[in-house]
């Protein structure tokens, strides 16, 4: 097995890959730039994008490392999973050279907590056709399917079983991890052990965006961390199968998405607000640039007081570079401030992508603020950076509220019929 170490956004020159491997690489890692090597004909220059992790292409393994380091990557993931107890989730990862090797020890430890007392059971509703009445008769289906017949009967009943969503998600993650090259033989044995413990559970290959949501109570609370990590595995792992050939597989974390989710999660924690107040995207709120509402906008984060937006901003792990268009991120932020009617907006970069500064757009009457978060320090230093950004947002929100109050007062002073 050949192993190659790559780093996000850095070009590896002269990599030998077969055509089948190139095909699978383009499918599994669409953000990877692949070009014929000029210096070494017959080989390829690979430039990873924002996806970091491990890719197995037959006899070749690509370890794509984040520029901030594995330990900082795992901190971001741990904090997103649990902003309060993130430090408890970090395992010893000094020997990890890819996100998979860093994640698996944490997942196995969470499985011990979840499955140690025994496999969780719960009630699962089943729809069935039966010759005897069990549970509840589904009269609508009975009339549609069995009109004028008395049997079989369309029924719904609740089974007390271990074949529930919590266990199905764990099993899906276990099956994915067992296809990937986990280096530790001890961890491989433990993954196999827990897979066997869930032998009676249905094996489901979830779409990465369609993993069921779980309602947490005191009865299933011990499963929460394990299921959250399992969800992470399912969303970020994939396999490319070929009949009669060696399959390729990957476990990848998108740094753009992780940075955005981390920043918003940490800001909510520091500002003491919930997702309905400091919103990621627009969710139920509709924001448009034009009066005809044909151009819909979805800023990364915005602060809402009822129907009034009091702050808008965007998160960028990597500066957006579009052919022929400079400063695309600033244009985007300008559109957000225009649509919300705010005088100011904030761009939050990962440090190294932009210098902190202010851009005054005189004709539009807007000020675009740019700041950067340093992700290379210790976790406490990173959180201190978030606290600093929280202060900037608080000041901008206070200014927008004061401006809104002034406008409201001025409108009340205008007598009816006056312009």
C-alpha positions in Angstrom: 0.0 0.0 0.0 1.4 3.3 -1.1 0.7 6.4 1.1 1.0 10.0 0.1 0.7 13.0 2.3 -1.0 16.1 0.9 -2.1 19.5 2.4 -5.1 21.5 1.4 -4.5 24.1 -1.3 -0.9 22.9 -1.8 0.1 21.2 -5.1 1.7 17.8 -5.0 3.8 17.4 -8.2 4.3 14.2 -10.2 1.8 11.8 -8.6 1.5 8.4 -10.3 -2.1 7.4 -10.7 -3.9 5.0 -13.1 -7.0 6.0 -15.1 -9.3 4.1 -12.8 -7.8 5.9 -9.8 -8.2 9.2 -11.5 -11.9 8.4 -12.3 -12.6 7.5 -8.6 -10.6 10.5 -7.4 -12.8 12.9 -9.4 -15.9 11.3 -8.1 -14.9 11.1 -4.4 -13.1 14.4 -4.2 -14.6 16.8 -6.7 -12.8 19.7 -5.1 -9.4 18.2 -6.0 -7.7 19.9 -9.0 -5.9 17.4 -11.2 -3.6 18.4 -14.1 -1.0 16.6 -16.2 2.5 17.1 -14.7 4.7 19.2 -16.9 7.9 18.3 -15.1 7.1 14.5 -15.1 5.2 13.4 -18.2 2.7 10.6 -17.5 2.1 11.7 -14.0 -0.3 14.2 -12.4 -0.2 17.3 -10.2 -2.8 17.2 -7.5 -4.0 20.3 -5.6 -6.5 19.6 -2.8 -9.3 22.0 -2.2 -11.2 22.5 1.0 -11.9 18.8 1.6 -9.4 17.2 4.0 -9.2 13.6 5.2 -8.3 10.2 3.7 -8.9 8.8 0.2 -8.2 5.2 -0.6 -7.7 4.5 -4.4 -6.9 0.8 -4.7 -3.3 0.4 -3.5 -2.8 4.2 -3.0 -3.9 6.2 0.0 -4.0 10.0 0.0 -3.8 11.7 3.4 -5.1 15.2 2.9 -4.2 17.3 5.9 -5.6 20.7 7.0 -3.2 23.6 7.1 -4.2 24.3 10.7 -3.1 20.8 11.9 -5.1 17.7 12.9 -5.4 18.8 16.6 -7.0 22.1 15.7 -9.3 20.4 13.2 -10.5 18.0 16.0 -11.0 20.9 18.3 -13.3 22.6 15.8 -15.3 19.4 15.3 -15.5 18.7 19.1 -16.7 22.2 19.8 -19.4 22.1 17.1 -20.6 18.8 18.6 -20.7 20.1 22.2 -19.7 23.8 23.0 -19.9 23.1 26.7 -18.0 19.7 27.1 -15.8 19.9 24.0 -12.6 19.2 26.0 -14.0 15.8 27.2 -14.3 14.7 23.6 -10.7 15.2 22.5 -8.8 12.0 22.6 -5.0 11.6 22.4 -4.3 12.3 18.7 -0.5 12.9 18.8 0.1 10.1 16.4 -2.8 10.8 14.0 -1.8 11.9 10.6 -5.3 12.3 9.1 -8.8 13.2 10.4 -9.9 9.5 10.3 -7.2 8.4 12.7 -8.1 11.3 14.9 -11.8 10.7 14.9 -12.0 7.0 15.4 -10.7 6.9 19.0 -13.3 9.5 20.0 -16.0 7.5 18.3 -15.0 4.2 19.9 -14.9 5.9 23.4 -18.4 7.2 22.8 -19.6 3.7 21.7 -18.3 2.3 25.0 -20.5 4.8 26.9 -23.5 4.3 24.6 -23.4 0.5 24.3 -21.6 -0.5 27.6 -24.9 -0.7 29.6 -26.5 -2.6 26.7 -28.1 -1.9 23.4 -30.8 0.7 23.6 -34.4 -0.5 22.9 -37.4 1.6 22.0 -40.7 1.5 20.3 -40.9 1.5 16.6 -44.1 1.8 14.6 -44.6 -0.8 11.9 -47.2 -0.9 9.1 -48.1 -4.4 8.1 -50.8 -6.6 6.4 -51.9 -9.3 8.9 -54.5 -12.1 9.1 -55.2 -11.0 12.7 -55.8 -7.6 14.2 -52.7 -6.3 15.9 -52.4 -2.7 17.1 -54.4 -0.2 15.1 -56.4 -0.9 11.9 -55.4 1.6 9.1 -59.0 2.0 7.8 -58.0 4.3 4.9 -55.5 1.8 3.6 -57.9 -1.1 4.3 -60.6 0.4 2.1 -58.2 1.3 -0.7 -56.4 -2.0 -0.8 -58.8 -4.6 0.6 -62.2 -3.2 -0.4 -65.0 -5.7 0.4 -62.6 -8.2 1.9 -62.1 -8.9 5.6 -58.5 -10.3 5.5 -55.7 -9.6 5.5 -56.0 -6.5 7.7 -53.9 -3.3 7.2 -52.6 -2.6 10.7 -50.1 -0.5 12.6 -48.4 -1.6 15.8 -45.5 -0.7 18.0 -42.7 -3.1 18.6 -40.2 -2.8 21.5 -37.0 -3.4 19.6 -33.4 -2.5 19.2 -34.0 -1.8 15.5 -34.5 2.0 16.1 -33.0 5.0 14.5 -30.3 5.6 17.1 -28.9 2.1 16.5 -29.3 2.3 12.8 -27.2 5.4 12.6 -24.5 3.8 14.7 -24.5 0.8 12.5 -24.3 2.8 9.3 -21.2 4.6 10.7 -19.6 1.4 11.8 -20.1 -0.2 8.4 -18.6 2.9 6.7 -15.5 2.9 9.1 -14.9 -0.8 8.6 -14.4 -0.1 4.8 -11.8 2.6 5.6 -8.1 2.0 6.6 -8.2 2.4 10.3 -4.5 1.9 11.3 -5.0 0.7 14.9 -5.7 -3.1 15.1 -7.2 -2.6 18.5 -9.7 0.0 17.2 -10.5 -2.2 14.2 -11.4 -5.0 16.7 -13.6 -2.7 18.7 -15.4 -1.5 15.7 -16.1 -5.1 14.7 -17.2 -5.9 18.3 -19.8 -3.1 18.3 -20.9 -4.0 14.8 -21.7 -7.5 16.1 -23.5 -6.1 19.1 -25.9 -4.4 16.6 -26.3 -7.5 14.5 -30.1 -7.5 14.7 -30.3 -3.8 13.6 -31.2 -3.1 10.0 -28.2 -1.9 7.9 -29.1 1.3 6.1 -26.9 3.3 3.8 -28.2 6.8 4.4 -27.9 9.7 2.0 -25.4 12.1 3.7 -28.1 14.8 3.9 -31.0 12.5 5.0 -29.8 11.0 8.3 -32.8 11.0 10.7 -32.9 13.6 13.5 -33.1 12.2 17.1 -35.1 13.6 19.9 -33.0 13.4 23.1 -34.4 12.5 26.5 -33.0 11.0 29.7 -33.8 7.6 28.3 -31.4 7.8 25.3 -29.0 10.6 26.5 -26.1 8.3 26.8 -26.2 7.7 23.0 -26.0 11.4 22.0 -22.3 11.8 21.5 -21.9 8.5 19.7 -24.8 9.3 17.4 -23.5 12.8 16.7 -20.1 11.4 15.8 -21.8 8.6 13.7 -23.7 11.3 11.9 -20.4 13.0 11.1 -19.0 9.8 9.7 -22.0 9.1 7.6 -22.1 12.6 6.2 -18.4 12.7 5.3 -17.6 9.2 4.1 -18.3 7.6 0.7 -17.4 4.6 -1.3 -17.1 4.0 -5.1 -17.9 0.4 -6.0 -16.9 -1.3 -9.3 -18.0 -4.9 -10.1 -15.0 -7.2 -10.2 -12.6 -4.4 -9.2 -11.2 -2.9 -6.0 -13.5 -0.3 -4.5 -12.3 3.2 -3.6 -13.4 5.0 -0.4 -13.0 8.3 1.3 -13.6 10.1 4.6 -13.5 13.9 4.1 -14.3 17.0 6.1 -15.1 20.2 4.2 -13.2 23.0 5.9 -15.4 25.7 4.4 -18.5 24.3 6.1 -16.7 23.3 9.3 -15.3 26.9 9.7 -18.7 28.4 9.1 -20.5 26.1 11.6 -17.8 26.5 14.2 -17.9 30.3 14.0 -21.7 30.5 14.3 -21.9 27.9 17.1 -19.2 29.7 19.1 -20.7 33.2 18.5 -24.1 31.9 19.7 -22.4 30.5 22.8 -20.5 33.7 23.6 -23.4 36.0 22.8 -25.9 33.9 24.7 -28.4 33.6 21.9 -30.2 30.7 20.2 -30.4 29.7 16.5 -33.6 31.6 16.0 -31.9 34.9 16.9 -28.4 34.5 15.4 -29.4 32.6 12.2 -27.3 30.6 9.9 -28.7 31.1 6.4 -32.2 32.5 6.4 -34.3 29.5 7.3 -37.9 30.7 7.6 -37.0 34.3 6.9 -37.0 35.4 3.2 -34.4 37.9 2.1 -34.3 39.3 -1.4 -32.1 41.8 -3.2 -34.8 43.0 -5.6 -38.4 44.2 -5.2 -39.8 41.5 -7.4 -38.2 38.9 -5.1 -36.4 37.0 -7.8 -32.9 37.3 -6.3 -32.9 35.5 -3.0 -30.0 36.0 -0.6 -28.8 33.6 2.1 -26.1 35.3 4.3 -24.1 32.9 6.5 -25.2 34.7 9.7 -27.7 37.4 10.7 -29.2 38.7 13.9 -33.0 39.1 14.0 -35.2 41.0 16.4 -38.7 39.8 15.3 -38.9 40.7 11.6 -36.1 43.3 11.8 -32.5 42.3 10.9 -30.0 44.0 13.2 -26.8 42.5 12.0 -25.6 40.6 8.8 -22.3 38.9 8.1 -20.5 36.2 6.1 -17.9 33.5 7.0 -15.1 32.6 4.6 -12.5 30.0 5.4 -11.0 30.7 2.0 -11.2 33.9 0.0 -13.4 33.4 -3.1 -11.6 33.9 -6.4 -13.7 34.1 -9.5 -12.3 34.5 -12.9 -12.5 38.1 -14.0 -14.2 39.2 -10.7 -12.2 40.7 -7.9 -13.5 41.2 -4.4 -16.5 38.8 -4.9 -16.8 38.5 -1.1 -17.2 42.2 -0.6 -19.8 42.4 -3.4 -21.7 39.6 -1.7 -21.7 41.4 1.7 -22.7 44.7 0.0 -25.8 42.9 -1.4 -26.6 41.6 2.1 -26.4 45.1 3.6 -28.6 46.5 0.8 -31.3 43.8 1.2 -31.4 44.2 5.0 -31.3 48.0 4.9 -28.3 47.9 7.3 -25.5 50.5 7.2 -22.8 47.9 8.1 -21.8 44.3 7.5 -19.1 42.0 8.6 -16.8 39.5 6.7 -15.2 36.9 9.0 -12.2 35.1 7.4 -9.8 32.5 8.7 -6.5 34.3 9.3 -4.2 34.5 6.3 -7.1 35.1 3.8 -7.5 38.8 4.4 -6.3 41.7 6.6 -8.7 43.3 9.1 -9.9 46.6 7.6 -13.0 48.7 6.8 -14.3 49.6 3.4 -16.5 52.6 3.1 -18.9 52.5 0.1 -19.6 56.2 -0.2 -22.4 56.2 -2.8 -24.2 53.3 -1.1 -23.8 54.7 2.4 -22.4 51.3 3.6 -19.4 50.3 5.7 -18.0 46.7 5.1 -15.9 45.5 8.0 -13.4 42.7 7.5 -11.9 40.7 10.4 -9.9 37.4 10.7 -9.9 34.5 13.2 -6.6 32.8 13.9 -7.1 29.1 14.0 -3.5 28.1 14.7 -3.4 28.8 18.4 -4.5 26.7 21.4 -8.3 26.2 21.8 -8.5 28.9 24.4 -6.8 31.3 22.1 -9.2 30.5 19.3 -12.2 31.0 21.6 -10.7 34.3 22.7 -10.7 35.3 19.0 -14.4 34.4 18.8 -15.0 36.5 21.9 -13.3 39.5 20.1 -15.6 39.0 17.1 -18.6 38.8 19.4 -17.6 42.3 20.6 -17.5 43.6 17.1 -21.0 42.2 16.4 -22.4 43.7 19.6 -21.1 47.1 18.6 -22.5 46.9 15.1 -25.9 45.7 16.4 -26.0 48.5 18.9 -25.3 51.0 16.1 -28.0 49.5 13.8 -30.6 49.7 16.7 -29.7 53.3 17.4 -30.0 54.2 13.7 -33.4 52.4 13.5 -34.6 54.3 16.6 -33.6 57.6 15.1 -35.4 56.8 11.9 -38.5 55.8 13.8 -38.4 59.0 15.9 -37.9 61.1 12.8 -40.9 59.5 11.0 -43.1 60.2 14.1 -42.2 63.9 14.0 -43.3 64.3 10.4 -46.9 65.6 10.3 -49.5 63.8 8.2 -49.5 65.2 4.6 -45.9 66.5 4.8 -43.0 65.0 2.9 
